[in-house]
């Protein structure tokens, strides 16, 4: 009988500083050791650390990656899905809704798809399409960081402006590191304040 590849979707999710990119890099390197054909992509919005053409962790581990603006670029840059075994996408929360269809299409063609991203925004709400990706994935790994306030496990991203929690009405997307964000547990997380004028209009 002819052997057919079985694709799958794997999600690595969690707060900032929890090791998501490092875990994605670990899985990619293991696939390369196994002599699989691997393609790595990342959102063009993240140019931190090693720059646009690398997936980098906060600890300095990095691998080459192609920056993309939209999810459909993954399919265009790959070409024939039969020529690739593994597709890895970092910072998936920044990509448009088509990332769900792209990941599903590749998995149905026998590709192992690995997406890493922050699952909640600075308000504590689902970030981009990460919730949808987690729902359709065969495997979900949710990582936690360490709360900078109490040392407990952190599951929230606290955005700070001049040392104070950001306001609710700030843009959801703000790429940054430890200068703009802290990992905090549920107890230490401070819900962003809403302006009184805006609340009155709701």
Secondary structure, 3 states (H helix, E strand, C coil): CCCCCCCEEEEEEECCCCCHHHHHHHHHHHHHHCCCCEEEEEECCCCCCCCCCEEECCCCCEEECEEECCCHHHHHHHCCHHHCCEEEEECHHHCCCHHHHHHHHHHHCCCEEEEEEECECCCCCECCCHHHHHHHCCEEEEECEECCCCCCEECEEEEEECCEECECCCCCCCCCCCCCEEEECCCCCCCCECCHHHHHHC
